[in-house]
Amino acid sequence: MRNEWHRPNIQRPYPLRWFTAIAIAGGITFAVLVSFANFVASGYELTSTYTSDPSTVNKDLWFKHWPEWLRNNIDATCQPAHLLVNSQFFTNQTALSYTLTSIAITEDGASSTSPSLPYLDNVMGDCEVLDITMDFDRSQTQNPTRLAHGGACAIDVRAYSTCTTHGPNGLTRFNFSSLYNPEQGFDSPGSSSLIGTNATAKASLWWAQQLLLSYWFDTNIALYKAVGDPYSTYNSGRGIQQGAANFYRIASQQDIEKLDFFALWFEFTGTEDKTYYMGNRLSVLSFLEEPNMAGSFGPPIWLQADKLAKAMYSAVMTDLGQVSLPRSSNIVADPGVLHTFSKDLALIHDTAYIIGTPSELHGVVLDGTYEDLRDSIGSGPLKITPSVISTNYLCSVPKLKSTGNIFISILLADLVLLNAAWVVYCLIVERFFVRSPTAGYCEGCLRSMHELQPLGAVHKSNVSSAPSLPSLGFHAGSFATGYERVQPRATETSAPGFEPVQLRRTGSLERGYDPVQLRGNESSESLVGRAEPPGRS
């Protein structure tokens, strides 16, 4: 026989019949798992992209629920956005525009100011409206002839608020302001009316916009009657041109319908360089109890201004998504409260119809209450949802490689890992076989232990009929002990037509010794002879 140039490391069959099936199944399973792991590790590459919602970058990834150590290199990540002081932002409600004024970061119990706000889609929490300011300025009216015969004032309504968020550097509190002026809209930086409102999808913000517009117009008319009308008894000799009013929240009062919901401070300046102010923070209820007090220090506009401040407060808290605020403290969170505040809309609408409204106003003054108009305008339910700052984030998102790149990457990785696994496997199996009690026997040896019988009778008959003992290659006296026929080793010198015969000494014919039981001097011997070809004597 020719010599094989390749011989496997393990040349004998496994001693356990079930081991072969387990080895093959285990090898296939391991190869599949290794290929799958290499696909996850090498089949994707990270690409950069911008998104406004970081929570969606992992939404469509089928391996997003895997252990972190397995998807560490292919997990989508987003970098925090940095909002600078004096920059503008919207919430995801897209209602009011806000200007960032200051930032304080608390880390390890110490607070420090920061020029930028690191933000990563965190919910805005613990928001409060600290102050609502109204600036009145008759000299800055864009078109003096458009309202009430030239007596209109420019009214800017500002809300100063604060919120907290948990950023990468710890708890962060940031302050910001928002400006409402329906005359300016978005023409001036930092000022706006509400945008993105919808009566069906965002009913609360839509009604907040209607209340803001109506009460802004109502306050403007009240201010004209007090200081713009030449026949006004209040403005006689005063010539008021500018003024400001601040509304501060009274924490003990949770009912926004009450007149002591805000504390008030105001100041007005006249043409005679005189200043009229009220420094004590009193509520509007105090003016109603003592009407002469308001007339002595400022124009009688506080019922209208109080409703405008409450509309601004409700719009801001709704836009900031403060769901923890009591419903009684937000006009557009409770249908009953909204119905109460919308009772004046019809009267304001009639007044606007008589004197005319400027075409620059962003919106239309409604002519009915919430209950009257809810069905006709298709108003949805009043609700408040949590808010986040709307901005863009730079994200690394996994992208599937091309088929060719995936195939080459997995093939190279599989070859390395499977080769290492094969080496370990061979070491373990060889170690296992060395300890097996049948590791030293070939397959024929193991079978002969169960199948061989005493050969005395057979050999005796063979001896009596043997034509020529020397031709078999052993002496006749050798039959004094028994022999058995075993599989000979193949040799390249075997002549054609001859069958090699190998006999092994087993002991006395009469006793029939088992070859496994031989000990000491009873060692087995092998004698090889050749049977003569047929026809030869």
C-alpha positions in Angstrom: 0.0 0.0 0.0 1.1 3.5 -0.7 1.9 5.9 2.2 -0.6 8.6 2.8 0.9 12.1 2.8 -1.8 13.4 5.2 -2.7 11.7 8.4 -5.0 13.2 11.0 -3.8 13.6 14.6 -6.4 11.2 15.9 -6.1 7.9 14.0 -8.2 5.5 16.2 -12.0 5.5 16.5 -13.4 7.0 19.7 -13.9 4.4 22.4 -17.4 5.8 23.2 -20.0 5.5 20.5 -22.0 8.6 21.5 -18.9 10.8 21.4 -18.7 11.1 17.6 -22.2 12.6 17.3 -21.6 15.0 20.1 -18.3 16.1 18.7 -19.8 16.7 15.2 -22.9 18.5 16.6 -20.7 20.6 19.0 -18.3 21.5 16.2 -21.2 22.7 13.9 -22.8 24.6 16.8 -19.6 26.3 17.7 -18.9 27.3 14.1 -22.3 28.8 13.8 -22.0 30.8 17.1 -18.5 32.0 16.1 -19.8 33.1 12.7 -22.7 34.9 14.3 -20.6 36.6 16.9 -18.2 37.7 14.1 -21.1 39.0 12.1 -22.2 41.2 15.0 -18.6 42.4 15.7 -17.5 42.9 12.1 -20.7 43.3 10.1 -21.4 46.9 11.1 -19.6 50.2 11.0 -20.5 53.4 12.8 -21.6 56.4 10.8 -22.3 59.9 12.0 -25.7 61.5 11.7 -27.8 64.3 13.2 -31.1 63.7 14.9 -33.5 65.6 17.0 -34.6 62.5 19.0 -31.8 60.4 20.3 -34.2 57.8 21.6 -35.0 56.7 18.0 -31.4 55.8 17.0 -31.7 52.4 18.6 -35.3 51.8 17.8 -34.9 49.7 14.7 -31.7 47.8 15.8 -32.6 44.1 16.2 -29.7 43.6 18.7 -30.5 46.5 21.0 -31.5 44.1 23.8 -28.3 42.2 23.8 -25.8 42.4 26.7 -23.8 45.6 26.6 -20.4 43.8 26.4 -21.5 42.1 23.1 -22.8 45.2 21.4 -20.3 47.7 22.8 -18.7 48.5 19.5 -21.9 48.7 17.5 -24.2 50.4 20.0 -25.7 53.7 18.8 -24.6 56.7 20.9 -25.3 60.4 20.8 -23.2 63.3 22.1 -24.8 65.9 24.4 -25.8 69.2 22.7 -24.3 72.4 24.3 -26.7 75.4 24.5 -24.8 78.6 25.0 -26.0 81.4 27.3 -28.2 83.9 25.3 -29.0 81.3 22.7 -32.6 80.5 21.8 -34.4 77.2 22.0 -37.9 75.7 21.7 -39.3 72.7 23.4 -40.7 69.8 21.5 -44.1 71.4 21.9 -42.9 74.2 19.6 -45.0 76.9 21.2 -42.9 79.7 22.7 -39.4 80.7 22.0 -37.0 80.9 25.0 -33.7 82.7 25.6 -31.2 81.0 27.9 -30.0 83.5 30.6 -27.9 81.6 33.2 -26.8 78.1 34.0 -25.8 76.6 37.4 -24.4 73.0 37.6 -24.4 71.2 41.0 -21.8 68.5 41.3 -20.7 66.7 44.5 -22.7 69.3 46.5 -20.9 72.3 45.0 -22.6 74.7 42.6 -20.8 76.5 39.8 -21.9 78.6 36.8 -21.4 77.5 33.3 -21.4 79.3 29.9 -23.2 76.4 28.2 -25.8 73.8 29.0 -24.9 70.2 28.3 -28.1 68.6 27.3 -29.1 65.1 26.1 -32.8 64.8 25.6 -33.6 65.0 29.4 -37.1 65.8 30.5 -37.4 69.3 31.9 -38.4 69.0 35.5 -39.2 71.2 38.6 -40.0 74.2 36.3 -41.3 77.4 37.9 -42.3 80.8 36.5 -40.4 83.2 38.7 -41.7 86.5 37.4 -44.0 87.8 34.6 -43.1 91.3 33.4 -45.2 93.6 31.2 -43.4 96.5 29.6 -45.7 99.3 28.4 -44.3 101.8 25.9 -46.4 104.2 23.9 -43.3 105.7 22.1 -42.4 102.3 20.6 -45.7 101.7 18.9 -45.0 100.6 15.4 -48.1 102.2 13.8 -49.7 104.9 16.1 -52.8 105.1 14.0 -53.9 101.5 13.9 -55.5 101.1 17.3 -58.1 103.3 18.9 -57.2 106.5 17.1 -53.4 106.3 17.9 -53.6 105.6 21.6 -52.1 102.1 21.5 -49.1 101.0 23.5 -46.5 98.3 22.7 -46.9 95.7 25.3 -44.2 93.1 25.8 -45.1 90.2 28.0 -42.0 88.3 29.4 -41.9 85.2 31.6 -38.8 84.4 33.5 -38.6 80.8 34.4 -36.3 78.1 35.7 -36.0 74.4 35.3 -33.7 71.5 36.3 -32.3 68.6 34.3 -29.9 65.8 35.0 -27.0 66.3 32.6 -23.7 64.4 32.3 -22.0 66.7 34.8 -24.8 66.4 37.4 -27.9 68.3 38.4 -28.2 71.4 36.2 -30.5 74.3 36.9 -30.9 76.8 34.0 -32.9 80.1 33.8 -34.5 81.4 30.7 -37.0 84.0 29.5 -39.7 84.0 26.9 -41.3 87.0 25.2 -44.8 87.3 23.8 -45.9 90.1 21.5 -48.4 89.3 18.8 -47.4 92.5 16.9 -43.9 91.3 16.4 -44.3 87.6 15.8 -41.0 86.3 14.8 -39.7 89.4 13.1 -37.6 90.4 16.1 -35.0 88.1 17.7 -36.2 86.7 21.0 -39.9 87.6 20.5 -42.7 85.4 19.3 -46.3 84.5 19.3 -47.1 80.8 19.8 -46.3 78.5 16.9 -47.1 74.9 16.2 -50.4 74.9 18.0 -53.3 72.8 16.8 -56.9 72.8 18.2 -57.1 69.0 17.8 -53.6 67.7 18.6 -52.5 70.4 21.0 -55.7 71.8 22.4 -54.3 73.2 25.6 -51.6 75.2 23.8 -54.1 76.3 21.1 -56.4 77.7 23.8 -53.5 79.3 25.6 -52.7 81.2 22.4 -56.3 82.4 22.1 -56.3 83.6 25.7 -53.0 85.4 25.3 -54.1 87.2 22.2 -57.5 88.2 23.6 -56.2 89.4 26.9 -53.2 91.2 25.3 -55.7 93.1 23.2 -58.0 93.7 26.2 -55.1 95.1 28.3 -54.1 97.4 25.4 -57.6 98.8 25.2 -57.7 99.3 29.0 -54.4 101.1 28.9 -55.6 103.3 26.1 -58.7 104.3 28.0 -56.5 105.2 31.0 -53.6 107.1 29.4 -54.3 107.5 25.7 -57.8 109.0 25.7 -57.5 112.8 25.8 -60.7 112.8 27.8 -59.4 110.4 30.4 -59.6 111.8 33.9 -56.7 109.6 35.1 -54.1 110.9 32.6 -54.9 114.5 33.2 -51.6 116.2 33.9 -49.7 113.0 34.0 -48.8 112.2 30.4 -47.7 108.7 31.1 -45.6 107.2 28.3 -43.9 104.2 29.7 -44.4 101.7 32.5 -43.7 98.2 33.8 -45.5 95.7 35.9 -44.2 92.6 37.6 -46.3 89.7 38.7 -44.9 87.3 41.3 -46.3 83.9 42.1 -47.8 83.5 45.6 -47.0 79.9 46.4 -49.7 79.5 49.0 -52.5 80.1 46.5 -53.1 77.2 44.1 -56.4 78.4 42.6 -55.6 80.5 39.5 -59.1 81.9 39.5 -58.4 83.8 42.7 -57.2 87.4 42.5 -54.4 86.8 45.0 -52.7 84.2 42.7 -50.1 86.9 41.9 -48.4 89.6 43.9 -48.0 92.9 41.9 -45.4 95.6 41.6 -45.5 98.3 39.0 -43.9 101.6 37.9 -44.9 104.3 35.4 -43.1 107.4 34.1 -44.9 110.5 32.9 -43.9 113.4 30.6 -43.3 115.6 33.6 -40.4 113.4 34.7 -42.4 112.1 37.6 -42.4 108.5 38.5 -45.5 106.7 39.8 -44.8 103.4 41.4 -46.1 100.9 43.9 -43.2 99.2 45.6 -45.1 96.9 47.9 -46.0 93.5 46.4 -49.8 93.5 46.8 -52.3 91.4 45.0 -54.9 92.7 42.6 -57.4 91.9 45.3 -55.9 94.7 47.3 -56.7 97.2 44.5 -60.3 96.0 44.3 -60.7 96.4 48.0 -59.3 99.9 47.8 -59.9 101.3 44.3 -58.3 104.7 45.1 -55.0 103.0 45.7 -54.6 101.9 42.1 -55.7 105.2 40.8 -53.1 107.0 42.9 -50.1 105.0 41.7 -51.0 103.7 38.3 -53.6 103.3 35.6 -56.6 101.0 36.4 -55.7 98.1 34.1 -55.0 95.4 36.7 -58.0 93.2 36.2 -57.1 92.9 32.5 -53.3 92.6 33.1 -53.9 90.0 35.8 -55.7 87.8 33.3 -53.0 88.4 30.7 -50.3 87.3 33.3 -52.3 84.2 34.1 -52.7 83.3 30.4 -48.9 83.7 30.0 -48.2 81.6 33.1 -50.5 78.8 31.8 -49.0 78.9 28.3 -45.4 78.6 29.7 -46.1 75.8 32.1 -48.0 73.9 29.5 -45.2 74.4 26.9 -42.7 73.2 29.5 -44.7 70.1 30.1 -45.3 70.4 33.9 -47.7 67.6 34.5 -47.2 67.8 38.3 -48.7 71.2 38.5 -52.2 71.2 40.0 -55.0 71.4 37.4 -56.5 74.3 39.4 -53.2 76.3 38.8 -53.3 76.1 35.0 -56.1 77.6 32.9 -55.8 75.3 30.0 -55.5 72.1 32.0 -59.0 72.1 33.4 -62.2 72.5 31.2 -64.1 74.3 34.0 -61.3 76.8 34.6 -60.9 77.4 30.9 -64.7 78.0 30.5 -64.5 80.6 33.3 -61.6 82.5 31.6 -63.2 82.3 28.2 -66.4 84.1 29.2 -64.9 87.5 28.3 -63.8 86.5 24.8 -67.1 87.5 23.2 -67.0 91.0 24.7 -63.4 91.4 23.7 -64.2 90.2 20.2 -67.0 92.8 19.9 -64.7 95.6 21.0 -62.0 94.5 18.5 -64.7 94.5 15.8 -65.8 98.0 16.6 -62.3 99.7 16.8 -60.5 97.3 14.4 -57.5 95.1 15.0 -54.1 95.6 13.4 -53.4 93.3 10.5 -50.0 92.5 12.0 -51.6 90.6 14.9 -50.9 86.8 14.7 -54.2 85.2 15.4 -57.9 86.0 15.6 -59.9 87.0 18.7 -62.5 84.4 19.4 -66.2 85.3 20.0 -67.3 82.6 22.4 -66.5 80.4 25.4 -64.8 77.1 25.5 -68.0 75.2 25.8 -69.6 77.1 22.9 -66.7 76.7 20.5 -65.2 73.3 21.5 -67.2 71.2 19.0 -67.3 73.7 16.2 -63.5 74.1 16.1 -62.8 70.4 16.7 -61.0 71.0 19.9 -59.3 67.9 21.3 -59.0 67.0 25.0 -57.0 69.3 27.3 -53.8 67.6 28.3 -50.2 68.3 29.3 -47.3 66.1 28.2 -43.7 66.2 29.4 -41.3 68.4 27.4 -37.7 68.3 26.3 -35.6 70.9 24.6 -35.8 70.6 20.9 -32.3 70.6 19.4 -30.0 68.5 17.1 -27.7 65.8 18.4 -24.6 64.3 16.7 -25.0 60.5 16.9 -23.0 57.5 15.8 -25.3 54.9 14.3 -24.3 51.4 13.2 -24.7 50.7 9.4 -24.5 47.3 7.8 -21.4 46.8 5.6 -21.5 45.6 2.1 -21.9 41.8 1.5 -18.3 41.4 0.3 -16.8 43.1 3.3 -18.9 41.1 5.6 -17.9 37.8 4.0 -14.2 38.5 4.1 -14.3 39.8 7.7 -16.3 36.8 9.0 -14.1 34.3 7.0 -10.8 35.6 8.4 -12.2 35.8 11.9 -13.7 32.3 11.7 -10.4 30.8 10.4 -8.5 32.2 13.3 -11.0 31.2 16.0 -11.8 27.8 14.6 -8.1 26.9 14.3 -7.6 27.8 17.9 -10.7 25.8 18.9 -9.4 22.8 17.0 -6.1 22.8 18.8 -7.8 23.0 22.1 -10.2 20.3 21.1 -7.4 17.9 20.2 -5.6 18.5 23.4 -8.7 17.8 25.4 -9.7 14.7 23.5 -6.2 13.2 23.6 -6.0 13.8 27.3 -9.4 12.1 27.6 -8.3 9.0 25.7 -5.1 8.5 27.6 -7.2 8.1 30.8 -9.7 5.7 29.1 -9.2 2.0 30.1 -9.6 0.9 26.5 -7.3 3.5 24.9 -4.5 1.1 24.2 -6.5 -1.4 22.1 -7.3 -1.3 18.4 -10.8 -2.0 17.1 -10.0 -5.6 16.3 -8.5 -6.2 19.7 -11.5 -4.9 21.4 -13.8 -7.2 19.3 -11.7 -10.3 19.9 -12.0 -9.9 23.6 -15.7 -10.8 23.2 -15.7 -13.1 20.2 -12.6 -15.4 20.3 -13.2 -19.0 21.4 -10.6 -21.8 22.3 -8.9 -23.0 19.1 -7.6 -26.5 20.3 -9.9 -28.7 18.2 -9.5 -26.6 15.1 -5.7 -26.5 15.3 -5.5 -30.3 16.0 -7.4 -31.0 12.8 -5.2 -28.6 10.9 -2.1 -30.3 12.2 -3.1 -33.8 11.2 -4.1 -32.7 7.7 -1.3 -30.2 7.1 0.7 -31.3 4.0 3.9 -29.7 4.9 4.4 -27.9 8.2 7.6 -26.2 7.2 5.8 -24.5 4.3 3.7 -22.6 6.9 6.8 -21.1 8.4 6.8 -22.6 11.9 7.7 -25.9 13.6 5.2 -28.6 14.3 6.2 -28.6 17.9 4.8 -25.1 18.2 1.3 -26.5 18.1 1.8 -27.6 21.7 0.3 -24.3 22.5 -2.7 -22.8 20.9 -2.6 -20.1 18.2 -5.2 -17.7 16.9 -5.4 -15.9 13.6 -5.2 -12.1 13.7 -5.2 -9.3 11.1 -1.7 -9.1 9.7 0.0 -5.8 8.8 0.1 -5.1 5.1 3.5 -5.3 3.5 4.6 -4.3 0.1 6.6 -7.5 -0.4 3.6 -9.9 -0.5 3.7 -12.0 -3.6 0.7 -12.1 -5.9 -1.7 -14.9 -5.0 -0.4 -15.3 -1.5 -2.5 -14.4 1.6 -0.4 -13.4 4.6 -1.3 -15.3 7.7 -0.4 -14.1 11.2 -0.7 -16.4 14.2 -0.4 -15.4 17.7 0.4 -17.7 20.6 -2.4 -17.9 23.1 -1.3 -20.7 25.4 -2.2 -24.4 25.8 -4.8 -25.7 23.3 -6.5 -27.7 26.0 -6.7 -24.7 28.4 -7.7 -22.1 25.7 -6.1 -19.1 27.4 -7.4 -15.6 26.7 -4.7 -13.3 25.3 -5.8 -10.6 27.7 -5.0 -12.9 30.6 -1.4 -13.7 29.7 1.0 -12.5 32.3 4.8 -12.9 32.8 6.4 -15.6 30.8 3.1 -16.4 28.9 3.7 -13.5 26.5 2.2 -13.8 23.1 4.3 -14.5 20.0 3.5 -13.9 16.4 4.5 -16.1 13.6 3.9 -15.3 10.0 3.7 -17.8 7.2 2.4 -17.9 3.7 -0.2 -20.3 2.3 0.9 -21.9 -0.9 -1.0 -21.1 -4.0 -3.8 -23.5 -5.1 -2.5 -26.4 -7.2 0.8 -26.7 -5.6 1.7 -29.8 -3.4 
